[in-house]
Amino acid sequence: MKISYNWLQKYFIEKLPTPEDLSGGIIFHAFEIEEMDKVGDDTIFEIKILPDRAHDCLSHWGIAKEVSVIFNKTIAIPKIRETVFPEAGIRQDIRGNLEIVVNDNNCRRYMGRIIKGVKVGPSPLWLSKALISIGQKSINNIVDATNYVMFDIGNPIHAFDLDKLASPKIIVERAVDGEKLTLLDGKEVTLNSSIMTIRDNKDVLVVAGVKGGKKAEIDNNTVNIMIEVANFDPASVRRAAKSLSIFTDSTKRFENEISPELAPLAMDHVTDLILQIAGGEAYQIIDVYNNKEENKIVSLRQEYLNRMLGIKISKDDIDNILERFGYVFLEDGGEYQITIPPFRLDINEPHDMVEEIGRIYGYDKVTPALPVISFETKENKTWENINRARNYFTNTGYREVMTYTFTSHGDVEVMASASDKNFLRQNLSDGIKKSYELNKLNVALIGNSEIKIFEIGTVFPNGKEIINVCFANKKEIKETSLDEFVLRDEFKDFLTQSSEPVSFD
């Protein structure tokens, strides 16, 4: 995510730390910064936002909130002009009556607003400059306003030319198999019934959360618009984008999930911006919001926090960090009841709050200490015998091989295996023979004068499961159980006194 230093500064009355100091603070308390480039009078940070924080921090506001906590500076929500918007229906023309119908549960919230009488044209210099600084193109003042607000506070927004719609009725529902849509870039895609769409009474307008179509595109002749600010199920958006091979900034935000509570902020922000740079008159918001969830409350004990971090953080320090984050909380006897803002989808359990407090307090304050581990070792006789047998063979010039466990015949059949090898092996000898013949063919290539191989493995004769040892050389191929092998006198003698090869019958 590209973040502009100058853009961040608008969230603060106080002067921010230098770009270098800002970078250091973010790296040690929040995110990795992959690049930092000077662009004119601005500095652009390339910040690596991991998936667990993408819902909250793929925006300048999200990063500004982190900066405010790290550097203990007061942050402001983007100022929304106090504008009195006329009630919907004050205009008598039919296109003033916006209707929204949601027929898909994957649409969690849908907000729409009509703005009439806008003048489409180039964006003011400050707006186009802000977008260009983070690698975006300036298109026109309406589209730029929607893009600016998305990169500012994190909720994608779409604007329709109201007069190009079949009616002011917006329907959210699945596409029909085989339905076509020409996208804004001119590419035609074929939809299927798993893809959620935004449509009017006649045609598909948008692949929900992914990309818009050309039918209701904003152009220089646009006068009346409808603003969409919505929230969609992340899995639904991800599936649609993948099936169509379309990946946009909108998709990136929706597929990582954002809070439906962000939508009103985005609607107010984009309305205010459009009225300032394009004029017009805004109508009442239509808001379809089902299944609103209550704010989460997480319980956190001070003793648990300190035990998990391995240090002692005072109550004053905990209170200070929570207040800097803006958490509402109650504390009683060292136990905190913390109300989690709806924008923080990653905070669900006490251990999440431990990380939240710990990273701001500073992991550098945690004294490294090795854990005290007390345990008794248990003897594993089978593993010991395998190692003894392996050491014997490798010390006498043998090379270990591993042959297939599955064969074409046997006593134990495995249904999930390949059709030509659906039995568990009864012995090691069959595999060793094949391995020996193969190695013998390549003896000149591998530079050995003699082939000596062995295998230690599990076999399944007569429905039993045992570990066998098998070896092969130019004189013989022999197989026995592991337990029998390690009991042989010659083997014991070799382990205790001999360093020469020992043969056994």
C-alpha positions in Angstrom: 0.0 0.0 0.0 1.4 3.4 -1.1 1.0 6.0 1.7 1.7 9.7 1.2 3.4 11.6 4.0 1.7 14.8 3.1 -1.7 13.0 2.9 -1.1 11.6 6.4 -0.2 15.0 7.7 -3.8 16.3 7.1 -5.0 14.1 9.9 -2.9 15.9 12.5 -2.7 19.5 13.7 0.8 18.8 15.1 3.7 18.4 12.8 4.5 14.7 12.1 8.0 13.3 12.8 10.3 13.3 9.9 9.7 10.7 7.3 12.8 8.8 8.6 11.5 8.8 12.2 8.0 8.0 11.0 9.3 5.0 9.1 11.2 3.8 12.2 8.2 4.0 14.4 6.0 2.1 12.0 8.6 -0.6 11.4 9.1 -1.3 15.1 5.5 -1.1 16.2 3.2 -2.0 13.3 4.3 -2.8 9.7 7.3 -3.5 7.5 8.1 -0.6 5.2 9.5 -1.9 1.9 10.4 1.4 0.2 10.5 5.1 1.0 10.8 7.4 -2.0 11.1 11.2 -2.2 8.5 12.6 -4.7 8.7 16.3 -5.1 7.9 17.8 -1.7 6.3 14.5 -0.5 7.6 11.2 0.7 5.8 8.0 -0.4 6.0 4.9 1.8 5.4 1.4 0.4 4.0 -0.3 3.5 3.5 -4.1 3.6 0.0 -4.6 5.1 -0.5 -8.2 6.2 -3.9 -9.8 5.7 -4.8 -9.7 9.4 -4.8 -5.9 9.3 -5.9 -5.3 5.6 -9.4 -4.6 6.8 -8.3 -1.7 8.8 -5.1 -0.4 7.3 -5.4 -0.4 3.5 -6.0 3.4 3.8 -4.4 6.6 4.9 -6.8 6.9 7.8 -5.9 3.4 9.0 -2.1 4.2 8.9 -2.8 7.6 10.5 -4.5 5.8 13.4 -1.4 3.7 13.9 0.8 6.7 13.7 -1.3 8.5 16.3 -0.9 5.6 18.8 2.8 5.0 18.1 3.8 8.7 18.5 1.0 9.7 20.9 -0.5 12.3 18.6 -4.1 13.3 18.4 -5.9 12.2 15.2 -9.0 13.6 13.6 -11.6 11.8 11.4 -11.7 13.5 8.0 -13.8 16.7 8.4 -17.2 16.4 6.9 -18.9 19.7 6.0 -22.1 20.3 7.9 -24.4 20.3 4.8 -28.2 20.1 5.1 -29.3 17.6 2.4 -32.8 17.8 1.0 -35.2 14.9 1.8 -35.6 12.3 -1.0 -38.6 12.9 -3.2 -38.5 16.7 -2.9 -38.0 16.6 -6.6 -41.2 15.5 -8.4 -39.4 13.9 -11.4 -39.4 10.1 -11.2 -35.6 9.7 -11.2 -35.5 11.4 -7.8 -37.1 8.3 -6.2 -34.2 5.9 -5.5 -35.1 2.4 -4.6 -32.7 -0.3 -3.5 -33.5 -4.0 -3.4 -31.0 -6.5 -2.0 -31.7 -10.2 -3.0 -28.4 -11.6 -2.0 -27.3 -12.3 1.5 -23.6 -11.7 0.5 -24.4 -8.0 0.3 -24.1 -7.0 4.0 -24.9 -3.4 3.5 -25.9 -1.2 0.6 -26.1 2.6 0.7 -27.2 4.8 -2.2 -27.6 8.5 -2.7 -28.6 10.6 -5.7 -26.8 13.9 -6.4 -28.3 16.0 -9.1 -26.8 18.9 -11.1 -23.1 18.0 -10.9 -20.6 19.4 -13.4 -18.1 16.8 -14.6 -14.6 18.1 -15.4 -11.0 18.0 -14.4 -10.2 17.6 -10.7 -8.6 20.4 -8.7 -4.8 20.2 -8.7 -4.6 19.1 -5.0 -6.8 16.1 -5.7 -5.1 14.9 -8.9 -1.8 15.5 -7.3 -2.7 13.3 -4.3 -3.9 10.5 -6.5 -0.8 10.7 -8.8 1.5 10.6 -5.8 0.3 7.1 -4.9 0.4 5.8 -8.5 -3.2 6.5 -9.6 -4.4 8.2 -12.7 -6.7 11.3 -12.6 -9.8 10.7 -14.7 -12.4 13.3 -13.8 -13.6 15.0 -10.6 -16.4 12.5 -9.9 -14.4 9.4 -10.4 -11.4 10.9 -8.7 -13.5 11.8 -5.6 -14.6 8.1 -5.3 -11.0 6.9 -5.7 -9.7 9.5 -3.3 -12.1 8.5 -0.5 -11.3 4.8 -1.0 -7.6 5.4 -0.5 -8.3 7.8 2.2 -10.6 5.8 4.5 -10.6 2.3 2.9 -14.2 1.7 1.6 -14.6 1.3 -2.2 -17.2 3.6 -3.8 -18.9 3.5 -7.2 -20.6 6.3 -9.1 -23.3 5.7 -11.8 -24.7 8.1 -14.4 -28.3 8.2 -13.1 -29.7 9.2 -16.5 -28.2 6.1 -18.2 -30.1 3.7 -15.9 -33.3 2.0 -17.0 -34.8 3.3 -13.7 -33.6 4.6 -10.4 -34.2 1.1 -9.0 -30.9 -0.7 -8.0 -31.1 -4.5 -7.5 -28.4 -6.6 -5.9 -28.6 -10.2 -7.0 -26.8 -13.1 -8.7 -26.1 -13.0 -12.4 -27.7 -15.4 -14.9 -25.5 -18.0 -16.4 -24.0 -16.8 -19.7 -24.9 -13.1 -19.0 -22.5 -10.6 -20.6 -21.0 -7.4 -19.2 -18.8 -4.9 -20.9 -16.4 -3.5 -18.3 -15.1 0.1 -18.0 -11.9 -0.9 -19.8 -13.9 -2.3 -22.7 -13.3 -6.0 -21.9 -16.4 -8.2 -22.2 -16.8 -10.9 -19.6 -19.3 -13.8 -19.3 -20.9 -14.1 -15.9 -22.3 -17.1 -14.0 -24.8 -17.6 -11.3 -22.2 -17.6 -8.5 -21.3 -14.0 -9.2 -23.1 -11.2 -7.4 -24.1 -8.2 -9.5 -25.5 -4.7 -9.2 -28.1 -4.0 -11.9 -31.0 -1.9 -12.9 -34.4 -3.2 -14.1 -32.8 -4.2 -17.4 -29.0 -4.8 -17.3 -26.0 -5.7 -15.2 -24.1 -2.6 -14.2 -21.3 -3.9 -11.9 -19.7 -7.1 -10.8 -20.2 -6.4 -7.1 -17.0 -5.5 -5.3 -14.9 -6.1 -8.4 -15.4 -3.7 -11.3 -18.0 -1.6 -13.0 -19.5 -1.7 -16.5 -19.6 0.8 -19.3 -23.4 1.3 -19.4 -23.7 3.8 -16.5 -20.1 5.2 -16.9 -19.5 8.8 -15.8 -18.6 11.1 -18.7 -18.4 14.8 -19.5 -22.1 14.9 -20.3 -23.1 13.4 -16.9 -25.4 15.7 -14.8 -27.1 13.5 -12.3 -25.3 10.6 -10.4 -26.1 7.8 -8.0 -23.4 7.1 -5.4 -23.0 3.5 -4.2 -21.2 2.7 -0.9 -21.6 -1.0 0.0 -20.2 -3.9 1.9 -19.9 -7.4 0.5 -19.0 -10.8 1.8 -15.2 -11.3 1.3 -15.3 -14.9 0.0 -18.0 -13.9 -2.6 -15.9 -11.1 -4.0 -12.8 -13.2 -4.0 -14.5 -16.0 -6.0 -16.0 -13.6 -8.5 -12.6 -11.8 -9.1 -10.8 -15.1 -9.5 -13.4 -16.6 -11.9 -13.1 -13.5 -14.1 -9.4 -13.0 -13.6 -10.0 -9.4 -12.5 -8.1 -7.9 -9.5 -8.7 -4.3 -8.6 -8.1 -2.0 -5.6 -11.7 -2.5 -4.7 -11.4 -6.3 -4.8 -8.3 -6.2 -2.6 -10.3 -4.4 0.1 -13.5 -6.4 0.0 -11.7 -9.8 -0.2 -9.8 -8.9 3.0 -13.1 -7.8 4.6 -14.0 -4.4 5.9 -16.5 -3.3 8.5 -20.0 -2.4 7.3 -19.8 0.5 9.8 -17.3 2.2 7.5 -19.9 2.8 4.9 -21.6 5.9 6.4 -18.2 7.6 6.8 -17.3 6.9 3.2 -20.7 8.2 2.0 -20.5 11.4 3.9 -16.9 12.0 2.9 -17.5 11.4 -0.8 -20.7 13.4 -0.8 -19.0 16.4 0.8 -16.1 16.2 -1.6 -18.3 16.0 -4.7 -20.4 18.9 -3.6 -17.2 20.9 -3.1 -15.6 20.1 -6.5 -18.5 19.4 -8.8 -21.5 21.2 -7.2 -25.0 19.7 -7.2 -27.7 18.9 -4.7 -27.6 15.7 -2.7 -30.6 13.7 -1.7 -31.3 11.5 1.3 -29.3 8.3 1.8 -31.1 5.0 1.2 -29.5 2.4 3.6 -30.2 -1.3 3.5 -28.4 -2.8 6.4 -29.4 -6.2 7.7 -28.0 -8.3 10.6 -26.0 -5.5 12.2 -23.7 -7.0 14.8 -23.1 -5.6 18.3 -19.7 -4.3 19.3 -17.4 -7.0 20.7 -16.2 -6.9 24.3 -12.9 -8.6 25.2 -11.9 -9.4 28.8 -8.2 -9.0 29.7 -6.5 -9.6 33.0 -3.4 -7.6 33.8 -1.8 -10.8 35.2 -2.4 -12.6 31.9 -1.0 -9.8 29.9 2.2 -9.7 32.0 2.6 -13.4 32.0 2.2 -13.7 28.2 4.7 -10.9 27.6 7.1 -11.9 30.3 7.3 -8.4 31.8 5.3 -6.3 34.2 3.3 -3.4 32.6 1.8 -1.0 35.0 -1.9 -0.2 35.1 -1.1 3.4 34.1 0.8 2.2 31.0 -2.0 -0.1 30.0 -4.6 2.6 30.5 -2.5 5.1 28.5 -2.1 2.7 25.5 -5.8 1.8 25.5 -6.7 5.5 25.6 -4.4 6.2 22.7 -6.1 3.5 20.6 -9.4 5.1 21.5 -10.8 1.9 23.2 -13.6 2.3 25.6 -12.9 0.2 28.7 -13.7 -0.5 32.4 -11.1 -1.8 34.8 -11.8 -3.6 38.1 -9.2 -5.3 40.2 -6.8 -5.8 37.3 -9.4 -7.1 34.9 -10.3 -5.0 31.9 -13.6 -5.1 29.9 -12.6 -3.5 26.5 -15.1 -2.5 23.9 -13.6 -3.1 20.4 -14.4 -0.6 17.7 -16.3 -2.1 14.7 -13.4 -1.3 12.4 -11.0 -3.7 14.2 -12.1 -7.1 13.0 -8.8 -8.7 14.1 -9.4 -8.2 17.9 -11.5 -11.0 19.2 -9.8 -12.7 22.2 -7.5 -11.7 25.1 -4.3 -12.8 23.3 -5.2 -10.3 20.5 -5.1 -7.5 23.1 -1.8 -8.8 24.5 -0.3 -8.3 21.0 -2.0 -4.9 20.6 -0.6 -3.5 23.9 2.7 -5.3 23.7 3.7 -3.9 20.3 3.0 -0.3 21.4 4.7 -0.7 24.8 7.7 -2.0 22.8 9.0 -5.6 22.4 12.4 -4.1 22.9 11.5 -3.8 26.6 11.0 -7.5 26.9 14.1 -9.1 28.5 15.1 -12.2 26.5 15.1 -15.4 28.6 15.2 -19.0 27.8 12.2 -21.0 29.0 12.7 -23.3 31.9 11.9 -26.8 30.6 11.8 -29.8 32.8 11.1 -33.2 31.4 12.1 -36.8 31.6 13.4 -38.6 28.5 11.7 -41.9 27.6 13.6 -44.7 26.0 12.3 -45.7 22.6 13.7 -49.2 22.1 12.5 -49.5 18.5 14.1 -46.3 17.4 17.3 -47.2 19.2 17.4 -50.6 17.4 16.7 -49.0 14.0 19.7 -46.7 14.5 21.9 -49.5 15.7 21.1 -51.6 12.6 21.5 -48.6 10.3 24.9 -47.7 11.8 26.0 -51.3 11.3 25.2 -51.4 7.6 26.6 -47.9 6.8 29.8 -48.7 8.7 30.3 -51.8 6.6 29.9 -50.2 3.2 26.2 -50.6 2.6 24.0 -47.9 1.2 20.4 -47.4 2.4 17.5 -47.6 0.0 13.8 -46.9 0.4 11.4 -49.0 -1.7 7.7 -48.7 -2.3 5.3 -49.6 0.6 2.5 -50.3 -1.9 2.6 -53.3 -4.2 0.4 -55.2 -6.6 -0.3 -58.1 -4.2 -0.5 -58.7 -0.5 -2.7 -59.4 2.5 -3.8 -55.8 3.3 -5.6 -53.9 0.6 -5.8 -50.1 0.6 -8.7 -48.7 -1.4 -7.4 -45.1 -1.7 -4.1 -46.2 -3.4 -3.3 -46.5 -7.1 -5.2 -49.3 -8.9 -2.0 -51.2 -9.8 -0.5 -50.8 -6.3 -3.4 -51.2 -3.9 -1.8 -53.6 -1.4 0.7 -53.1 1.5 3.9 -55.0 1.0 4.4 -58.3 2.8 8.2 -58.1 2.7 11.2 -56.0 1.9 12.9 -58.6 -0.3 10.9 -58.0 -3.4 11.7 -54.3 -3.5 15.4 -54.9 -2.6 15.7 -57.3 -5.5 14.4 -54.7 -8.0 16.6 -52.0 -6.5 19.7 -54.3 -6.6 19.1 -55.1 -10.3 18.7 -51.5 -11.1 21.8 -50.5 -9.3 23.8 -53.3 -10.9 22.9 -51.9 -14.4 24.4 -48.6 -13.4 27.4 -49.9 -11.4 29.9 -48.4 -13.9 28.2 -45.0 -13.9 28.3 -44.7 -10.1 31.9 -45.8 -9.8 31.3 -48.8 -7.4 32.9 -52.2 -7.9 30.2 -53.8 -5.7 26.6 -53.2 -4.9 25.7 -53.4 -1.2 22.3 -52.1 -0.2 20.0 -52.4 2.8 16.5 -51.3 3.9 14.8 -51.0 7.3 11.0 -50.7 6.9 7.5 -51.7 7.9 5.9 -54.8 6.3 2.4 -56.2 6.7 2.5 -60.1 6.4 -0.8 -61.9 7.3 -2.4 -58.7 8.5 0.4 -58.0 11.0 2.6 -54.9 11.1 6.3 -55.4 11.9 9.6 -53.8 11.1 12.1 -55.8 9.0 15.7 -55.5 8.0 16.8 -56.6 4.5 20.2 -56.5 2.8 21.6 -57.5 -0.5 25.1 -57.9 -1.9 26.6 -60.0 -4.8 26.4 -63.2 -2.7 23.0 -63.0 -1.0 19.7 -61.3 -0.2 18.5 -61.8 3.3 15.6 -60.5 5.4 14.7 -60.8 9.0 12.8 -58.9 11.7 14.5 -55.9 13.3 14.3 -57.6 16.7 15.9 -60.8 15.4 18.6 -58.9 13.7 19.9 -57.0 16.7 19.9 -60.1 18.8 22.5 -61.9 16.5 25.8 -62.7 18.3 27.8 -61.5 15.3 26.0 -58.1 15.4 26.6 -57.6 19.1 30.2 -58.5 18.7 30.6 -56.0 15.9 29.1 -53.2 18.0 31.4 -53.9 21.0 34.8 -54.6 19.4 35.0 -55.0 15.7 35.5 -52.4 13.0 35.7 -54.9 10.2 32.7 -56.1 8.1 30.9 -58.9 9.8 28.9 -61.5 7.9 25.9 -63.2 9.5 23.6 -66.1 8.5 
